[in-house]
Amino acid sequence: MPTSAITMGKFSPRRDNLPDKSHGDRSDPHAATAAATATADGHRILFLDHDDIAYSRVHRELEAIGHKVAWIGTASEERAGVAFQPDLIVINPDISTLNSHAIITLLDDEGYAGALTFVKSGPHSLSAIVKAEQFGIGPIDQIEGPYDAQAIARRLLGIPRREHDSDLCDQRFLSWLIQQGRLLPNLTHEFHVKQDLRAERVAGYETLTRLRNRPSLNPEHIFAPSTILSIEIAATLLAVEAAARLLSALQADDRAVPVAVNCSAAVLSDDDFITALPMLLRRHRVATGMLTIELTEISYPGLNDRLVANMRELGRIGVPISLDDFGKGATNFDRISELPISEVKIDRKIFQKCRNGEFPISLLREIIEYCRSRAIGTVIEGIETPEDLDLARSLNADFGQGFFWGKPVPASAIVTHRDT
């Protein structure tokens, strides 16, 4: 980027000559590729902008080349944004004067040492830039909207990447969203296909909860900083609603298969959840056996009597239970026999270690045979290659799941012509 477009704490009104339109840089594709490659070490980038499909695509593209991206859209999420510890903040002042001025003031309070890029899209830009200048925040530059990933990547070439504990920054980001009551509104859902290894057909889908303003965050980490059970229950019920909508669309399309929802032992042990779940299923007219609960790994010794009783109650009303991530933690063969489950999902790390020779293949075969002797289905997770698929089939597992069949996708990608 031309150095004259950036000054330390001062704004240069000359618009830089980067091709910032949403169709990307068509003048020099090799230069654009080089810019992306050069930033592959990864910066942390925060966007304060509209909730827009095109910009969400930009976020995913930046994540794909190694950056960490977060997005906030309201003033009530500003502290989460600062907790993200970004190296660059991209601000569209036109989402509202209140939002942009609030975060600029907060940046000053927190001694922000990164860079600012303003989206020059309307009358609020100048006042936001002036406010940032008054606080001595910089370097500052501007970009004509709409922007693309390459336009952001080029700006990163001149911005130092500060050392951060990435997991800690993500945890703080999540913690602030929870404290500000902004976690649940930012949850969205994708679905990962499960394949029948014998019939070679789709056997179901798993619902994965995503944080739309932190696109690459692992679903397992969403509640890591939270001990608020009521929020986790509410989020789980949102996932059930998303699964029910997909089930309805698949049923209308004559492609009905079960859809699973992840659920922690704490949630499944809670009576409020057990009361709410059947009512929700009735409201959405979910047929018996079509929604499965995947109980996430149980890592403590002994079993909670309430948990087992609730699992039996769900089985009684036609909600089967699958034991997720088997082998990841404390679960063993005895646990399988103690729990009222219909399926075991073998953790992908166990499968990969057996595939790579770190564990004996006989371990997988023993698990699968043990489950089959108890009429419990088996799913091998982490199937990514044709060789993985051949191995899973040779082990006589029932189902498979993994990137071999594609990554998780929104419901609209599964049932494209219906409202899901």
N, C-alpha and C positions, 0 to 999 in steps of 0.2 A: 504494500500500500504506500502511496506517496507520503513521505514524511511530513510534507507541508500540510497534510490534512489532519495531523494530530499535534497538539501542543499540551504540555503538562499543565493540566488544570484550566486551560483556556480553549475556547472553541474557535476553529477556523471556519468561516462561513463558506469557503469554496467546497463545492461538492466534488468528492473524488470521482475518478473516471472508471471505477470498476463497473462491470456489467452486472447489475444487481437485480435484474428482472427475474421473475419466477421461472422462466424457461431456462435459466442458467447461462453460463458463459459459452457462447457458440463461436467466439472469435478465436480462441486458442485452447482447445480441449486438453492438449498436452500440459500446458501451464496449469490448468485447473487440477488435473490429476496430480501434478507435482506438489501443488499446494496442499492437497488432501493428504498425500503421503507424508509430507514434511511435518504435519501436525499429529501424526499417528501416536506420539507419546501421550497425548491426551490432556486437554485443558478441562476445567469445569466452567460451564456456560449456563447462565441463568437468563431466561427470557421472561420479560413482563410484557405480555401481548394478548391479543384476542385468542379465544379458543377456536382455532381455524384448522381445517383438514390439511390445507397446503402447508401451514407452518408445522403441524405435527409431523408431516413427511420430512421437513427440514430437520427436525429434532432427531428423527430416526436415522437419517443419513449421516448426521454428525456423530451419533452414537456408533454407527457402523464403521467409521474411520478412527475410532478410539477415544472420542471425547465423552465426558460425563455431562448430561444435559438435564436441567430441571426447568419447569415452567410454572409461573404463577400468573393469575389473572385478576386478582382482587387485592385491595389494600389489606384485607384481613389475613392474607397469606404472606405479608411482607417479611415477617420475622423468620418464617420457614425459609424464604429465599436467601436471607442473609446467613442463616445457619448452614446453608449449602456450601458456603465458602467459595464462591465463584471467582474465577480469574477475569472473566468478561461478563458484563451484564448488558443485554440488549433490551432497550426500553422503547416501547411505542407509547408516547405520551397521550395519544388520542384514545387510549382505552378509558382514560379520564384524568383530569388534572389532579384529582385527589390521590389516585393510585400512584402516579409517577412522582408527585411531590412527597408523598408519604415515604416511599422507599428511598428517595434521595436524602431526605432528612435522617432516616435511619442509617444510611450508609455513612453519613457524617458522624453520627453518634458512635458508630462502631469502628470508625477509623479505617474505612474500606481502602484497600491499597491496589485494587485492580483497575481495569479499564471500563469505560462506558461507551456504548454505541447507541445513538438515538435513531429511531426510524422516523425520517422526516416525511410525515404523511399528513400533517394538518396544522391548525392554528395553535395547538398546545405545545408544539415542539420547542419554540423559542423560550417560553417561560420556564420549561423544565431544564433546558440547557443553561439558562441564566442562573437558576437556582443551584445547579451542580457547580457552576463556576464560582458562585459566591462561597460555597463550602470548600473550594479548593480540591474538588474531586477530579481526578484525571489519570491517564490521558482520556480525552473525549473526542469522538468523531461522529459522523452521521452517515446514514445510508438511506438511499431512496427505496421505499417499499413498493411492491413486495420484494422480499429478499430471498435468496436461495442459500444452500449449504456452502457452496463454494465462496460466496461473498463473505460469509462468516469465517470460513476456514482461512481465507487470506488475511483477515484482520488478526487472527491468532498468531500468525507468523512473527509479528513484532511484539507479542505480549508474553512476559515471563510466565512460566507455569510454576505456581507455588506448590511446595510439598505439603500434602494433606494425608491424613488417615481417611481414605475414601469411605470405608464402612462407617466410621464415626460421624463423618459429615452427613451421610445418608440417614443415620439414626437420629441425628439432631434435626434434620429436615422433617423426618416423620414425626418426631416428638412435638415440634412446633405445630404441625398440621393438626395433630390430635388436640393440643392445648387450645388451638384457635377454632376448634370445631369444624375443621376443613378436611378431615380425612375422608369421611364417608362420601361427601359430594364429589370427591376426586377419584373415586374408585370406578373402574370399568372392568370388562370381562372379555377374555378370549377363550377359545376352546381347542383342545388338542385331541386329535383323533386316536382311537384305539382300534387295532386291527385283529380280526380273527385269523390266527396263523394257519388253521386248517382250511377254512372256506375261502380265505383270501378276500375278505370283504370287510367293510366298516362294521365294527361291533359296538361302537359307542363313542362318547366324547367325554373329556374331563374339563370341567370349568376351572379356569385359572383367573384369580383376581389380580388385576394390574392397577398401578397407580398412574393415571394418565399424565400427571405432570412430572413423573420421573420414569420414563418409558422402559428403561432396561433393568429396573429394580426387580430382583428375584421375588416372586410372590411370597416365599417363605419368610422374607425379612420385613414384610409390611407391618407385622405386629410385634417385631422384636423389641422395640423400645416401650411398648405399652403393656401395662398390667391391668388395663381397664376392660374387664370381662364384658361389660354391656356393649362396648364398641365392637368387640370381636364378634359377639352374638349378632349384632345388627349387620355387620359386614358379611357374616356367613349367610344370613337370611337374604341379603341382597344378591349373593351368588346363587342361592336357590331360586330366587325370582328370575335371574338371567337364564338359568338352566331350564326353568319351566317355560319361558318364552321360546327358547330354542326347541324344546320338546314339542310345543304346540305347532311351530312352523314345520318341523320334520314330519309330524303326524299329518298335517294338511298336505304335505308333499309326497305322502305315501312312502316315506323313508324313515319311519320311526325306529330309533335305537335308543338304548338307555343313555342318560347323561349323569355324570358324577359330579359331586361337590366335595371339596376338602373341608374337613372339620376337625378341630383339635379335641383332645380328650376333655379339656376344661369346658368347652362349649357343649360337647355331647353329654357331659355330666350335669348340665344345668337344666333344671326343670322348666324354666321359662322357654328355653329353646325347644324342648320336647313338646311343650304345649303349643308353641307358635307354628312349628313345622307342619303338622297335619292340617291345620287351618289354611296355611298358605297353599299346600298341595291341593286341597279341595277347591280353593278359590280358582286355581289355574287348571283344574280338572286333569291333574296328572294321574295317569293310569298306574295301577299297582305294578311295582317292580321296575318302573321306568326311571325313577330317580334313585341314584345310589349315593350313599354317604361314604366318603373315603376318610377313614380315621387315620390321622397323621401319626407318625412314629411315637410310641409310648416309651419314654426314656427313664421312667422311675420304676423301682421294684414294687411288686405287688400290684393288685388291681383294686380300683375303687368300686365298691359294691354298687354305688349309684350309677357309675358308668356302664357296668355290665347290665344292670336292670334296664337302663334306658336303651341300650343296644337291643335287648330282647323285645322291648316295647316297639321299637321301630320295625324290627323284623316281623312282629305280629301284624302291623298295619301295612306291610308290603313295601318297606324301605330296606333293601339289602345293605349290608355293611361290608366294605372292602378295607383291608388293612394295608395302608400305604407304606412305602419306603421300608419294606421288610429287609432286615440285615443292616440298617443304617445305625441303629443304636442298641438298645437293650433287648429288643424283641428276639425271642428264640422259639424253638419248636414247641416248648410247653405253653408259651403264650398263645400260639395258634389254636391249641386244643382247648384253652380256657375261654377264648372269646367266641361269641356267636357271630361268626363271619362267614361270608359266602365266597370270598375272593382274597387272594394275597398278591400284592404287587411287589416284585423283587426290585430293590433299589438299583438304579443304573450303575452306581459305583461298584457294587458287588458283581454285577454282570460284566462290567469292563475289566475288573481285576481278574475274574475267571478267564475271560477272553484273552487277556494279556499274559496269562500264566502265573500271575501273582498268587492266585488261589486255585485249588484243583477244580476242574470242571465237575467232578463228582459231587462237589458241594451243591451246585445248582440242581443237579439231577436228583440228589437226595431231597432237597426242599420240594421240588415239583412232585416227586413220587409220594412224599409224606402228605402233601396237600390232596393229591388225587385219592389217596386211601381214605380221606375224610370228606370226599365229595366237595372239595374247595377248589375253585378255579384259580389259575395262576396267570399273572401278567408279567412279562419281562420288560422293564423300562430301559431306555438308553440304546435302542436299536437304531443305528445310524448308517450302516453299510450293508451291501448284499451279503457279506460274510457274517455280519451280526445276525441277519435274518436267517441264514442257513443254520447257524449255531442254535438259535432259539428254537427253530423247528426240530432240530435233531434232539433237543432236550425234551421234546414233547410238551412244551408249554402250550397253554390254551390261547393266550392273546399276547400281543406285542404293542409297544408304544415307543415312539422316538422320532427323531428328525428324518429318518429314512422316508417317512410318509409326509413330511412337511412340518413346519413350525406351527405353534398355536396361532389361530386366526380369529378375527371377530365373527360374530354370528352371521353378519351380512355376507361373508365370504363362503359360508356353508349353504345358506339358503338365500341366494341373491335376489330372487324375484318376489320375496315376501317380507312383510314387516315383522322383524324379530325384536 
